[in-house]
Amino acid sequence: MVEDHPFTGSSAQNDQIMEKINTYLAFLQTGQMTQQFPEMAGKRVTVRLVCHEEPSGEALLGLLKEARKLFAKHGAIFSVEVIPREMVQGGRP
């Protein structure tokens, strides 16, 4: 999953990220992932939040911590990968 916007700490942005997390989690929980991608059955899954800056703010950091726990409960890894905008082709500093 990708978050292109700077982290503002707004509840609207946190809600949007939570919605993305819930979508990916449901994809795992319901078995849709292995139905759609049978070759993934039995393999370790990693879901990444890719962003251009380190997540910040107490609420967002708490949300990401809980996401890690929930994915781990279902045998998956949840991680955050920061790719600075200037490292992406066409990115602006």
PDB file with one MODEL, atoms N, CA, C and O in Angstrom:
MODEL        1
ATOM      1  N   MET A   1       0.847  -1.166   0.000  1.00  0.00           N
ATOM      2  CA  MET A   1       0.000   0.000   0.000  1.00  0.00           C
ATOM      3  C   MET A   1       0.892   1.227   0.000  1.00  0.00           C
ATOM      4  O   MET A   1       2.009   1.193   0.515  1.00  0.00           O
ATOM      5  N   VAL A   2       0.400   2.300  -0.573  1.00  0.00           N
ATOM      6  CA  VAL A   2       1.212   3.503  -0.754  1.00  0.00           C
ATOM      7  C   VAL A   2       0.515   4.695  -0.111  1.00  0.00           C
ATOM      8  O   VAL A   2      -0.702   4.854  -0.208  1.00  0.00           O
ATOM      9  N   GLU A   3       1.316   5.527   0.549  1.00  0.00           N
ATOM     10  CA  GLU A   3       0.828   6.808   1.057  1.00  0.00           C
ATOM     11  C   GLU A   3       1.724   7.876   0.444  1.00  0.00           C
ATOM     12  O   GLU A   3       2.872   8.046   0.854  1.00  0.00           O
ATOM     13  N   ASP A   4       1.184   8.602  -0.552  1.00  0.00           N
ATOM     14  CA  ASP A   4       1.950   9.621  -1.272  1.00  0.00           C
ATOM     15  C   ASP A   4       1.986  10.969  -0.568  1.00  0.00           C
ATOM     16  O   ASP A   4       2.845  11.801  -0.860  1.00  0.00           O
ATOM     17  N   HIS A   5       1.078  11.183   0.337  1.00  0.00           N
ATOM     18  CA  HIS A   5       0.954  12.493   0.971  1.00  0.00           C
ATOM     19  C   HIS A   5       1.835  12.579   2.221  1.00  0.00           C
ATOM     20  O   HIS A   5       2.098  11.566   2.869  1.00  0.00           O
ATOM     21  N   PRO A   6       2.286  13.782   2.553  1.00  0.00           N
ATOM     22  CA  PRO A   6       3.020  13.960   3.813  1.00  0.00           C
ATOM     23  C   PRO A   6       2.101  13.610   4.990  1.00  0.00           C
ATOM     24  O   PRO A   6       0.887  13.809   4.929  1.00  0.00           O
ATOM     25  N   PHE A   7       2.696  13.093   6.046  1.00  0.00           N
ATOM     26  CA  PHE A   7       1.899  12.766   7.231  1.00  0.00           C
ATOM     27  C   PHE A   7       1.553  14.045   7.967  1.00  0.00           C
ATOM     28  O   PHE A   7       2.431  14.795   8.392  1.00  0.00           O
ATOM     29  N   THR A   8       0.270  14.277   8.107  1.00  0.00           N
ATOM     30  CA  THR A   8      -0.206  15.521   8.714  1.00  0.00           C
ATOM     31  C   THR A   8      -0.670  15.325  10.156  1.00  0.00           C
ATOM     32  O   THR A   8      -0.810  16.288  10.909  1.00  0.00           O
ATOM     33  N   GLY A   9      -0.906  14.073  10.530  1.00  0.00           N
ATOM     34  CA  GLY A   9      -1.448  13.811  11.855  1.00  0.00           C
ATOM     35  C   GLY A   9      -2.953  13.967  11.910  1.00  0.00           C
ATOM     36  O   GLY A   9      -3.555  13.840  12.976  1.00  0.00           O
ATOM     37  N   SER A  10      -3.567  14.241  10.768  1.00  0.00           N
ATOM     38  CA  SER A  10      -5.016  14.438  10.764  1.00  0.00           C
ATOM     39  C   SER A  10      -5.742  13.112  10.964  1.00  0.00           C
ATOM     40  O   SER A  10      -5.263  12.056  10.552  1.00  0.00           O
ATOM     41  N   SER A  11      -6.883  13.188  11.594  1.00  0.00           N
ATOM     42  CA  SER A  11      -7.664  11.968  11.805  1.00  0.00           C
ATOM     43  C   SER A  11      -8.166  11.426  10.468  1.00  0.00           C
ATOM     44  O   SER A  11      -8.314  10.214  10.313  1.00  0.00           O
ATOM     45  N   ALA A  12      -8.432  12.310   9.498  1.00  0.00           N
ATOM     46  CA  ALA A  12      -8.887  11.857   8.177  1.00  0.00           C
ATOM     47  C   ALA A  12      -7.808  11.011   7.502  1.00  0.00           C
ATOM     48  O   ALA A  12      -8.114   9.966   6.928  1.00  0.00           O
ATOM     49  N   GLN A  13      -6.563  11.447   7.565  1.00  0.00           N
ATOM     50  CA  GLN A  13      -5.481  10.674   6.960  1.00  0.00           C
ATOM     51  C   GLN A  13      -5.281   9.356   7.704  1.00  0.00           C
ATOM     52  O   GLN A  13      -5.094   8.315   7.075  1.00  0.00           O
ATOM     53  N   ASN A  14      -5.318   9.391   9.017  1.00  0.00           N
ATOM     54  CA  ASN A  14      -5.172   8.157   9.800  1.00  0.00           C
ATOM     55  C   ASN A  14      -6.302   7.180   9.487  1.00  0.00           C
ATOM     56  O   ASN A  14      -6.073   5.975   9.381  1.00  0.00           O
ATOM     57  N   ASP A  15      -7.515   7.695   9.341  1.00  0.00           N
ATOM     58  CA  ASP A  15      -8.656   6.845   8.990  1.00  0.00           C
ATOM     59  C   ASP A  15      -8.459   6.205   7.620  1.00  0.00           C
ATOM     60  O   ASP A  15      -8.784   5.035   7.420  1.00  0.00           O
ATOM     61  N   GLN A  16      -7.926   6.981   6.677  1.00  0.00           N
ATOM     62  CA  GLN A  16      -7.686   6.475   5.335  1.00  0.00           C
ATOM     63  C   GLN A  16      -6.632   5.356   5.371  1.00  0.00           C
ATOM     64  O   GLN A  16      -6.788   4.341   4.692  1.00  0.00           O
ATOM     65  N   ILE A  17      -5.584   5.533   6.142  1.00  0.00           N
ATOM     66  CA  ILE A  17      -4.551   4.504   6.267  1.00  0.00           C
ATOM     67  C   ILE A  17      -5.132   3.271   6.956  1.00  0.00           C
ATOM     68  O   ILE A  17      -4.833   2.144   6.561  1.00  0.00           O
ATOM     69  N   MET A  18      -5.957   3.474   7.981  1.00  0.00           N
ATOM     70  CA  MET A  18      -6.587   2.353   8.664  1.00  0.00           C
ATOM     71  C   MET A  18      -7.488   1.578   7.694  1.00  0.00           C
ATOM     72  O   MET A  18      -7.542   0.349   7.743  1.00  0.00           O
ATOM     73  N   GLU A  19      -8.179   2.284   6.831  1.00  0.00           N
ATOM     74  CA  GLU A  19      -9.033   1.628   5.845  1.00  0.00           C
ATOM     75  C   GLU A  19      -8.203   0.766   4.893  1.00  0.00           C
ATOM     76  O   GLU A  19      -8.605  -0.346   4.550  1.00  0.00           O
ATOM     77  N   LYS A  20      -7.049   1.278   4.467  1.00  0.00           N
ATOM     78  CA  LYS A  20      -6.157   0.498   3.610  1.00  0.00           C
ATOM     79  C   LYS A  20      -5.684  -0.765   4.341  1.00  0.00           C
ATOM     80  O   LYS A  20      -5.690  -1.857   3.774  1.00  0.00           O
ATOM     81  N   ILE A  21      -5.281  -0.605   5.584  1.00  0.00           N
ATOM     82  CA  ILE A  21      -4.810  -1.740   6.387  1.00  0.00           C
ATOM     83  C   ILE A  21      -5.911  -2.778   6.505  1.00  0.00           C
ATOM     84  O   ILE A  21      -5.667  -3.968   6.310  1.00  0.00           O
ATOM     85  N   ASN A  22      -7.123  -2.335   6.821  1.00  0.00           N
ATOM     86  CA  ASN A  22      -8.250  -3.261   6.974  1.00  0.00           C
ATOM     87  C   ASN A  22      -8.555  -4.005   5.672  1.00  0.00           C
ATOM     88  O   ASN A  22      -8.918  -5.181   5.698  1.00  0.00           O
ATOM     89  N   THR A  23      -8.409  -3.327   4.544  1.00  0.00           N
ATOM     90  CA  THR A  23      -8.650  -3.966   3.243  1.00  0.00           C
ATOM     91  C   THR A  23      -7.647  -5.096   3.015  1.00  0.00           C
ATOM     92  O   THR A  23      -8.027  -6.201   2.628  1.00  0.00           O
ATOM     93  N   TYR A  24      -6.379  -4.819   3.254  1.00  0.00           N
ATOM     94  CA  TYR A  24      -5.348  -5.843   3.066  1.00  0.00           C
ATOM     95  C   TYR A  24      -5.518  -6.980   4.065  1.00  0.00           C
ATOM     96  O   TYR A  24      -5.341  -8.147   3.716  1.00  0.00           O
ATOM     97  N   LEU A  25      -5.858  -6.648   5.297  1.00  0.00           N
ATOM     98  CA  LEU A  25      -6.056  -7.667   6.322  1.00  0.00           C
ATOM     99  C   LEU A  25      -7.229  -8.568   5.966  1.00  0.00           C
ATOM    100  O   LEU A  25      -7.141  -9.786   6.122  1.00  0.00           O
ATOM    101  N   ALA A  26      -8.317  -7.991   5.494  1.00  0.00           N
ATOM    102  CA  ALA A  26      -9.483  -8.781   5.090  1.00  0.00           C
ATOM    103  C   ALA A  26      -9.141  -9.700   3.920  1.00  0.00           C
ATOM    104  O   ALA A  26      -9.637 -10.824   3.849  1.00  0.00           O
ATOM    105  N   PHE A  27      -8.308  -9.237   3.015  1.00  0.00           N
ATOM    106  CA  PHE A  27      -7.869 -10.032   1.877  1.00  0.00           C
ATOM    107  C   PHE A  27      -7.174 -11.303   2.362  1.00  0.00           C
ATOM    108  O   PHE A  27      -7.330 -12.373   1.774  1.00  0.00           O
ATOM    109  N   LEU A  28      -6.406 -11.169   3.441  1.00  0.00           N
ATOM    110  CA  LEU A  28      -5.742 -12.336   4.048  1.00  0.00           C
ATOM    111  C   LEU A  28      -6.723 -13.198   4.831  1.00  0.00           C
ATOM    112  O   LEU A  28      -6.782 -14.413   4.641  1.00  0.00           O
ATOM    113  N   GLN A  29      -7.486 -12.568   5.706  1.00  0.00           N
ATOM    114  CA  GLN A  29      -8.374 -13.287   6.620  1.00  0.00           C
ATOM    115  C   GLN A  29      -9.423 -14.130   5.908  1.00  0.00           C
ATOM    116  O   GLN A  29      -9.749 -15.232   6.351  1.00  0.00           O
ATOM    117  N   THR A  30      -9.944 -13.618   4.818  1.00  0.00           N
ATOM    118  CA  THR A  30     -11.034 -14.306   4.135  1.00  0.00           C
ATOM    119  C   THR A  30     -10.556 -15.386   3.174  1.00  0.00           C
ATOM    120  O   THR A  30     -11.360 -16.144   2.632  1.00  0.00           O
ATOM    121  N   GLY A  31      -9.257 -15.452   2.967  1.00  0.00           N
ATOM    122  CA  GLY A  31      -8.716 -16.439   2.038  1.00  0.00           C
ATOM    123  C   GLY A  31      -8.744 -15.980   0.588  1.00  0.00           C
ATOM    124  O   GLY A  31      -8.393 -16.738  -0.317  1.00  0.00           O
ATOM    125  N   GLN A  32      -9.163 -14.736   0.369  1.00  0.00           N
ATOM    126  CA  GLN A  32      -9.217 -14.212  -0.997  1.00  0.00           C
ATOM    127  C   GLN A  32      -7.840 -14.215  -1.651  1.00  0.00           C
ATOM    128  O   GLN A  32      -7.716 -14.437  -2.855  1.00  0.00           O
ATOM    129  N   MET A  33      -6.806 -13.964  -0.845  1.00  0.00           N
ATOM    130  CA  MET A  33      -5.474 -13.897  -1.420  1.00  0.00           C
ATOM    131  C   MET A  33      -5.086 -15.227  -2.059  1.00  0.00           C
ATOM    132  O   MET A  33      -4.604 -15.255  -3.191  1.00  0.00           O
ATOM    133  N   THR A  34      -5.292 -16.322  -1.342  1.00  0.00           N
ATOM    134  CA  THR A  34      -4.905 -17.618  -1.896  1.00  0.00           C
ATOM    135  C   THR A  34      -5.878 -18.086  -2.976  1.00  0.00           C
ATOM    136  O   THR A  34      -5.512 -18.889  -3.834  1.00  0.00           O
ATOM    137  N   GLN A  35      -7.105 -17.591  -2.938  1.00  0.00           N
ATOM    138  CA  GLN A  35      -8.025 -17.901  -4.031  1.00  0.00           C
ATOM    139  C   GLN A  35      -7.578 -17.207  -5.311  1.00  0.00           C
ATOM    140  O   GLN A  35      -7.577 -17.796  -6.392  1.00  0.00           O
ATOM    141  N   GLN A  36      -7.202 -15.954  -5.165  1.00  0.00           N
ATOM    142  CA  GLN A  36      -6.799 -15.171  -6.324  1.00  0.00           C
ATOM    143  C   GLN A  36      -5.380 -15.515  -6.777  1.00  0.00           C
ATOM    144  O   GLN A  36      -5.073 -15.474  -7.968  1.00  0.00           O
ATOM    145  N   PHE A  37      -4.511 -15.856  -5.807  1.00  0.00           N
ATOM    146  CA  PHE A  37      -3.117 -16.179  -6.103  1.00  0.00           C
ATOM    147  C   PHE A  37      -2.762 -17.511  -5.444  1.00  0.00           C
ATOM    148  O   PHE A  37      -2.078 -17.518  -4.421  1.00  0.00           O
ATOM    149  N   PRO A  38      -3.207 -18.635  -6.003  1.00  0.00           N
ATOM    150  CA  PRO A  38      -2.985 -19.945  -5.378  1.00  0.00           C
ATOM    151  C   PRO A  38      -1.521 -20.258  -5.108  1.00  0.00           C
ATOM    152  O   PRO A  38      -1.206 -21.011  -4.186  1.00  0.00           O
ATOM    153  N   GLU A  39      -0.630 -19.691  -5.899  1.00  0.00           N
ATOM    154  CA  GLU A  39       0.796 -19.935  -5.683  1.00  0.00           C
ATOM    155  C   GLU A  39       1.310 -19.356  -4.369  1.00  0.00           C
ATOM    156  O   GLU A  39       2.423 -19.671  -3.951  1.00  0.00           O
ATOM    157  N   MET A  40       0.517 -18.518  -3.718  1.00  0.00           N
ATOM    158  CA  MET A  40       0.908 -17.919  -2.434  1.00  0.00           C
ATOM    159  C   MET A  40       0.546 -18.799  -1.236  1.00  0.00           C
ATOM    160  O   MET A  40       0.971 -18.522  -0.114  1.00  0.00           O
ATOM    161  N   ALA A  41      -0.218 -19.834  -1.461  1.00  0.00           N
ATOM    162  CA  ALA A  41      -0.632 -20.709  -0.351  1.00  0.00           C
ATOM    163  C   ALA A  41       0.603 -21.246   0.366  1.00  0.00           C
ATOM    164  O   ALA A  41       1.521 -21.779  -0.258  1.00  0.00           O
ATOM    165  N   GLY A  42       0.606 -21.096   1.669  1.00  0.00           N
ATOM    166  CA  GLY A  42       1.691 -21.602   2.492  1.00  0.00           C
ATOM    167  C   GLY A  42       2.927 -20.718   2.529  1.00  0.00           C
ATOM    168  O   GLY A  42       3.887 -21.043   3.227  1.00  0.00           O
ATOM    169  N   LYS A  43       2.930 -19.628   1.810  1.00  0.00           N
ATOM    170  CA  LYS A  43       4.086 -18.733   1.791  1.00  0.00           C
ATOM    171  C   LYS A  43       3.889 -17.580   2.768  1.00  0.00           C
ATOM    172  O   LYS A  43       2.761 -17.175   3.050  1.00  0.00           O
ATOM    173  N   ARG A  44       4.978 -17.068   3.271  1.00  0.00           N
ATOM    174  CA  ARG A  44       4.942 -15.931   4.196  1.00  0.00           C
ATOM    175  C   ARG A  44       4.634 -14.662   3.402  1.00  0.00           C
ATOM    176  O   ARG A  44       5.266 -14.392   2.380  1.00  0.00           O
ATOM    177  N   VAL A  45       3.686 -13.907   3.867  1.00  0.00           N
ATOM    178  CA  VAL A  45       3.248 -12.688   3.200  1.00  0.00           C
ATOM    179  C   VAL A  45       3.790 -11.477   3.944  1.00  0.00           C
ATOM    180  O   VAL A  45       3.777 -11.429   5.174  1.00  0.00           O
ATOM    181  N   THR A  46       4.262 -10.505   3.185  1.00  0.00           N
ATOM    182  CA  THR A  46       4.664  -9.227   3.754  1.00  0.00           C
ATOM    183  C   THR A  46       3.835  -8.139   3.090  1.00  0.00           C
ATOM    184  O   THR A  46       3.766  -8.051   1.864  1.00  0.00           O
ATOM    185  N   VAL A  47       3.210  -7.314   3.915  1.00  0.00           N
ATOM    186  CA  VAL A  47       2.453  -6.163   3.435  1.00  0.00           C
ATOM    187  C   VAL A  47       3.231  -4.933   3.871  1.00  0.00           C
ATOM    188  O   VAL A  47       3.569  -4.789   5.046  1.00  0.00           O
ATOM    189  N   ARG A  48       3.514  -4.046   2.924  1.00  0.00           N
ATOM    190  CA  ARG A  48       4.293  -2.855   3.234  1.00  0.00           C
ATOM    191  C   ARG A  48       3.481  -1.592   3.000  1.00  0.00           C
ATOM    192  O   ARG A  48       2.725  -1.481   2.035  1.00  0.00           O
ATOM    193  N   LEU A  49       3.655  -0.665   3.891  1.00  0.00           N
ATOM    194  CA  LEU A  49       3.175   0.696   3.679  1.00  0.00           C
ATOM    195  C   LEU A  49       4.383   1.458   3.139  1.00  0.00           C
ATOM    196  O   LEU A  49       5.357   1.678   3.860  1.00  0.00           O
ATOM    197  N   VAL A  50       4.318   1.857   1.877  1.00  0.00           N
ATOM    198  CA  VAL A  50       5.410   2.586   1.247  1.00  0.00           C
ATOM    199  C   VAL A  50       5.058   4.064   1.297  1.00  0.00           C
ATOM    200  O   VAL A  50       3.967   4.471   0.897  1.00  0.00           O
ATOM    201  N   CYS A  51       5.999   4.863   1.795  1.00  0.00           N
ATOM    202  CA  CYS A  51       5.758   6.293   1.944  1.00  0.00           C
ATOM    203  C   CYS A  51       7.057   7.062   1.697  1.00  0.00           C
ATOM    204  O   CYS A  51       8.129   6.467   1.589  1.00  0.00           O
ATOM    205  N   HIS A  52       6.950   8.373   1.612  1.00  0.00           N
ATOM    206  CA  HIS A  52       8.099   9.215   1.299  1.00  0.00           C
ATOM    207  C   HIS A  52       8.752   9.820   2.535  1.00  0.00           C
ATOM    208  O   HIS A  52       9.787  10.476   2.424  1.00  0.00           O
ATOM    209  N   GLU A  53       8.175   9.614   3.692  1.00  0.00           N
ATOM    210  CA  GLU A  53       8.755  10.125   4.934  1.00  0.00           C
ATOM    211  C   GLU A  53       8.388   9.185   6.065  1.00  0.00           C
ATOM    212  O   GLU A  53       7.443   8.402   5.964  1.00  0.00           O
ATOM    213  N   GLU A  54       9.144   9.274   7.137  1.00  0.00           N
ATOM    214  CA  GLU A  54       8.857   8.442   8.308  1.00  0.00           C
ATOM    215  C   GLU A  54       7.488   8.819   8.867  1.00  0.00           C
ATOM    216  O   GLU A  54       7.195  10.002   9.042  1.00  0.00           O
ATOM    217  N   PRO A  55       6.656   7.832   9.146  1.00  0.00           N
ATOM    218  CA  PRO A  55       5.379   8.134   9.795  1.00  0.00           C
ATOM    219  C   PRO A  55       5.637   8.812  11.143  1.00  0.00           C
ATOM    220  O   PRO A  55       6.612   8.511  11.831  1.00  0.00           O
ATOM    221  N   SER A  56       4.752   9.720  11.496  1.00  0.00           N
ATOM    222  CA  SER A  56       4.900  10.432  12.767  1.00  0.00           C
ATOM    223  C   SER A  56       3.526  10.685  13.369  1.00  0.00           C
ATOM    224  O   SER A  56       2.494  10.566  12.710  1.00  0.00           O
ATOM    225  N   GLY A  57       3.555  11.028  14.607  1.00  0.00           N
ATOM    226  CA  GLY A  57       2.321  11.307  15.326  1.00  0.00           C
ATOM    227  C   GLY A  57       1.907  10.097  16.143  1.00  0.00           C
ATOM    228  O   GLY A  57       1.927   8.964  15.662  1.00  0.00           O
ATOM    229  N   GLU A  58       1.540  10.354  17.360  1.00  0.00           N
ATOM    230  CA  GLU A  58       1.205   9.289  18.308  1.00  0.00           C
ATOM    231  C   GLU A  58       0.100   8.366  17.780  1.00  0.00           C
ATOM    232  O   GLU A  58       0.207   7.144  17.875  1.00  0.00           O
ATOM    233  N   ALA A  59      -0.949   8.955  17.232  1.00  0.00           N
ATOM    234  CA  ALA A  59      -2.078   8.140  16.762  1.00  0.00           C
ATOM    235  C   ALA A  59      -1.665   7.233  15.605  1.00  0.00           C
ATOM    236  O   ALA A  59      -2.002   6.049  15.598  1.00  0.00           O
ATOM    237  N   LEU A  60      -0.944   7.774  14.635  1.00  0.00           N
ATOM    238  CA  LEU A  60      -0.525   6.984  13.485  1.00  0.00           C
ATOM    239  C   LEU A  60       0.459   5.898  13.898  1.00  0.00           C
ATOM    240  O   LEU A  60       0.349   4.756  13.450  1.00  0.00           O
ATOM    241  N   LEU A  61       1.406   6.241  14.740  1.00  0.00           N
ATOM    242  CA  LEU A  61       2.381   5.236  15.192  1.00  0.00           C
ATOM    243  C   LEU A  61       1.693   4.119  15.962  1.00  0.00           C
ATOM    244  O   LEU A  61       2.070   2.954  15.834  1.00  0.00           O
ATOM    245  N   GLY A  62       0.691   4.463  16.758  1.00  0.00           N
ATOM    246  CA  GLY A  62      -0.085   3.444  17.467  1.00  0.00           C
ATOM    247  C   GLY A  62      -0.853   2.554  16.505  1.00  0.00           C
ATOM    248  O   GLY A  62      -0.930   1.341  16.702  1.00  0.00           O
ATOM    249  N   LEU A  63      -1.419   3.148  15.471  1.00  0.00           N
ATOM    250  CA  LEU A  63      -2.145   2.398  14.451  1.00  0.00           C
ATOM    251  C   LEU A  63      -1.213   1.410  13.741  1.00  0.00           C
ATOM    252  O   LEU A  63      -1.580   0.255  13.522  1.00  0.00           O
ATOM    253  N   LEU A  64      -0.028   1.859  13.389  1.00  0.00           N
ATOM    254  CA  LEU A  64       0.925   0.990  12.694  1.00  0.00           C
ATOM    255  C   LEU A  64       1.412  -0.137  13.602  1.00  0.00           C
ATOM    256  O   LEU A  64       1.637  -1.255  13.140  1.00  0.00           O
ATOM    257  N   LYS A  65       1.571   0.154  14.879  1.00  0.00           N
ATOM    258  CA  LYS A  65       1.971  -0.875  15.849  1.00  0.00           C
ATOM    259  C   LYS A  65       0.888  -1.955  15.947  1.00  0.00           C
ATOM    260  O   LYS A  65       1.193  -3.148  15.962  1.00  0.00           O
ATOM    261  N   GLU A  66      -0.364  -1.532  16.013  1.00  0.00           N
ATOM    262  CA  GLU A  66      -1.471  -2.489  16.072  1.00  0.00           C
ATOM    263  C   GLU A  66      -1.583  -3.294  14.778  1.00  0.00           C
ATOM    264  O   GLU A  66      -1.899  -4.483  14.799  1.00  0.00           O
ATOM    265  N   ALA A  67      -1.322  -2.629  13.656  1.00  0.00           N
ATOM    266  CA  ALA A  67      -1.359  -3.330  12.366  1.00  0.00           C
ATOM    267  C   ALA A  67      -0.327  -4.454  12.353  1.00  0.00           C
ATOM    268  O   ALA A  67      -0.613  -5.554  11.878  1.00  0.00           O
ATOM    269  N   ARG A  68       0.863  -4.187  12.868  1.00  0.00           N
ATOM    270  CA  ARG A  68       1.903  -5.234  12.919  1.00  0.00           C
ATOM    271  C   ARG A  68       1.410  -6.434  13.715  1.00  0.00           C
ATOM    272  O   ARG A  68       1.616  -7.580  13.314  1.00  0.00           O
ATOM    273  N   LYS A  69       0.766  -6.171  14.830  1.00  0.00           N
ATOM    274  CA  LYS A  69       0.249  -7.260  15.675  1.00  0.00           C
ATOM    275  C   LYS A  69      -0.833  -8.055  14.947  1.00  0.00           C
ATOM    276  O   LYS A  69      -0.833  -9.286  14.976  1.00  0.00           O
ATOM    277  N   LEU A  70      -1.753  -7.348  14.296  1.00  0.00           N
ATOM    278  CA  LEU A  70      -2.854  -8.026  13.600  1.00  0.00           C
ATOM    279  C   LEU A  70      -2.352  -8.882  12.445  1.00  0.00           C
ATOM    280  O   LEU A  70      -2.796 -10.017  12.276  1.00  0.00           O
ATOM    281  N   PHE A  71      -1.438  -8.351  11.656  1.00  0.00           N
ATOM    282  CA  PHE A  71      -0.908  -9.142  10.547  1.00  0.00           C
ATOM    283  C   PHE A  71      -0.133 -10.338  11.076  1.00  0.00           C
ATOM    284  O   PHE A  71      -0.236 -11.433  10.525  1.00  0.00           O
ATOM    285  N   ALA A  72       0.638 -10.144  12.132  1.00  0.00           N
ATOM    286  CA  ALA A  72       1.404 -11.252  12.720  1.00  0.00           C
ATOM    287  C   ALA A  72       0.466 -12.355  13.195  1.00  0.00           C
ATOM    288  O   ALA A  72       0.785 -13.537  13.071  1.00  0.00           O
ATOM    289  N   LYS A  73      -0.676 -11.981  13.731  1.00  0.00           N
ATOM    290  CA  LYS A  73      -1.670 -12.944  14.195  1.00  0.00           C
ATOM    291  C   LYS A  73      -2.144 -13.853  13.062  1.00  0.00           C
ATOM    292  O   LYS A  73      -2.584 -14.979  13.295  1.00  0.00           O
ATOM    293  N   HIS A  74      -2.048 -13.349  11.840  1.00  0.00           N
ATOM    294  CA  HIS A  74      -2.475 -14.102  10.665  1.00  0.00           C
ATOM    295  C   HIS A  74      -1.283 -14.592   9.841  1.00  0.00           C
ATOM    296  O   HIS A  74      -1.418 -14.919   8.662  1.00  0.00           O
ATOM    297  N   GLY A  75      -0.112 -14.637  10.486  1.00  0.00           N
ATOM    298  CA  GLY A  75       1.073 -15.195   9.842  1.00  0.00           C
ATOM    299  C   GLY A  75       1.716 -14.304   8.805  1.00  0.00           C
ATOM    300  O   GLY A  75       2.480 -14.784   7.967  1.00  0.00           O
ATOM    301  N   ALA A  76       1.426 -13.025   8.842  1.00  0.00           N
ATOM    302  CA  ALA A  76       1.990 -12.098   7.863  1.00  0.00           C
ATOM    303  C   ALA A  76       2.828 -11.032   8.561  1.00  0.00           C
ATOM    304  O   ALA A  76       2.692 -10.797   9.762  1.00  0.00           O
ATOM    305  N   ILE A  77       3.677 -10.409   7.797  1.00  0.00           N
ATOM    306  CA  ILE A  77       4.507  -9.314   8.308  1.00  0.00           C
ATOM    307  C   ILE A  77       3.946  -8.009   7.758  1.00  0.00           C
ATOM    308  O   ILE A  77       3.588  -7.924   6.583  1.00  0.00           O
ATOM    309  N   PHE A  78       3.873  -7.002   8.607  1.00  0.00           N
ATOM    310  CA  PHE A  78       3.499  -5.660   8.173  1.00  0.00           C
ATOM    311  C   PHE A  78       4.686  -4.759   8.444  1.00  0.00           C
ATOM    312  O   PHE A  78       5.206  -4.731   9.560  1.00  0.00           O
ATOM    313  N   SER A  79       5.119  -4.021   7.430  1.00  0.00           N
ATOM    314  CA  SER A  79       6.267  -3.145   7.611  1.00  0.00           C
ATOM    315  C   SER A  79       6.029  -1.807   6.921  1.00  0.00           C
ATOM    316  O   SER A  79       5.118  -1.655   6.108  1.00  0.00           O
ATOM    317  N   VAL A  80       6.865  -0.859   7.265  1.00  0.00           N
ATOM    318  CA  VAL A  80       6.833   0.465   6.656  1.00  0.00           C
ATOM    319  C   VAL A  80       8.141   0.632   5.904  1.00  0.00           C
ATOM    320  O   VAL A  80       9.217   0.396   6.455  1.00  0.00           O
ATOM    321  N   GLU A  81       8.049   1.037   4.646  1.00  0.00           N
ATOM    322  CA  GLU A  81       9.238   1.273   3.834  1.00  0.00           C
ATOM    323  C   GLU A  81       9.229   2.721   3.381  1.00  0.00           C
ATOM    324  O   GLU A  81       8.324   3.159   2.671  1.00  0.00           O
ATOM    325  N   VAL A  82      10.242   3.454   3.797  1.00  0.00           N
ATOM    326  CA  VAL A  82      10.347   4.864   3.432  1.00  0.00           C
ATOM    327  C   VAL A  82      11.263   4.980   2.218  1.00  0.00           C
ATOM    328  O   VAL A  82      12.431   4.593   2.263  1.00  0.00           O
ATOM    329  N   ILE A  83      10.715   5.516   1.141  1.00  0.00           N
ATOM    330  CA  ILE A  83      11.492   5.784  -0.067  1.00  0.00           C
ATOM    331  C   ILE A  83      11.403   7.292  -0.301  1.00  0.00           C
ATOM    332  O   ILE A  83      10.364   7.791  -0.734  1.00  0.00           O
ATOM    333  N   PRO A  84      12.479   8.015  -0.020  1.00  0.00           N
ATOM    334  CA  PRO A  84      12.427   9.469  -0.200  1.00  0.00           C
ATOM    335  C   PRO A  84      11.988   9.837  -1.613  1.00  0.00           C
ATOM    336  O   PRO A  84      12.396   9.210  -2.591  1.00  0.00           O
ATOM    337  N   ARG A  85      11.168  10.843  -1.696  1.00  0.00           N
ATOM    338  CA  ARG A  85      10.579  11.268  -2.964  1.00  0.00           C
ATOM    339  C   ARG A  85      11.645  11.476  -4.043  1.00  0.00           C
ATOM    340  O   ARG A  85      11.426  11.137  -5.205  1.00  0.00           O
ATOM    341  N   GLU A  86      12.791  12.031  -3.662  1.00  0.00           N
ATOM    342  CA  GLU A  86      13.835  12.299  -4.644  1.00  0.00           C
ATOM    343  C   GLU A  86      14.486  11.014  -5.189  1.00  0.00           C
ATOM    344  O   GLU A  86      15.228  11.063  -6.170  1.00  0.00           O
ATOM    345  N   MET A  87      14.208   9.877  -4.553  1.00  0.00           N
ATOM    346  CA  MET A  87      14.744   8.592  -5.011  1.00  0.00           C
ATOM    347  C   MET A  87      13.813   7.916  -6.027  1.00  0.00           C
ATOM    348  O   MET A  87      14.180   6.909  -6.632  1.00  0.00           O
ATOM    349  N   VAL A  88      12.628   8.463  -6.210  1.00  0.00           N
ATOM    350  CA  VAL A  88      11.652   7.893  -7.130  1.00  0.00           C
ATOM    351  C   VAL A  88      11.730   8.671  -8.442  1.00  0.00           C
ATOM    352  O   VAL A  88      11.750   9.902  -8.444  1.00  0.00           O
ATOM    353  N   GLN A  89      11.772   7.951  -9.541  1.00  0.00           N
ATOM    354  CA  GLN A  89      11.868   8.606 -10.848  1.00  0.00           C
ATOM    355  C   GLN A  89      10.742   9.623 -10.999  1.00  0.00           C
ATOM    356  O   GLN A  89       9.567   9.305 -10.815  1.00  0.00           O
ATOM    357  N   GLY A  90      11.116  10.826 -11.329  1.00  0.00           N
ATOM    358  CA  GLY A  90      10.118  11.883 -11.508  1.00  0.00           C
ATOM    359  C   GLY A  90       9.715  12.542 -10.205  1.00  0.00           C
ATOM    360  O   GLY A  90       8.877  13.444 -10.197  1.00  0.00           O
ATOM    361  N   GLY A  91      10.307  12.096  -9.094  1.00  0.00           N
ATOM    362  CA  GLY A  91       9.953  12.667  -7.801  1.00  0.00           C
ATOM    363  C   GLY A  91      10.472  14.079  -7.634  1.00  0.00           C
ATOM    364  O   GLY A  91      11.416  14.501  -8.302  1.00  0.00           O
ATOM    365  N   ARG A  92       9.840  14.791  -6.736  1.00  0.00           N
ATOM    366  CA  ARG A  92      10.268  16.154  -6.429  1.00  0.00           C
ATOM    367  C   ARG A  92      10.721  16.193  -4.986  1.00  0.00           C
ATOM    368  O   ARG A  92      10.043  15.657  -4.110  1.00  0.00           O
ATOM    369  N   PRO A  93      11.855  16.820  -4.725  1.00  0.00           N
ATOM    370  CA  PRO A  93      12.326  16.925  -3.334  1.00  0.00           C
ATOM    371  C   PRO A  93      11.385  17.741  -2.470  1.00  0.00           C
ATOM    372  O   PRO A  93      11.640  17.921  -1.279  1.00  0.00           O
TER     373      PRO A  93
ENDMDL
END
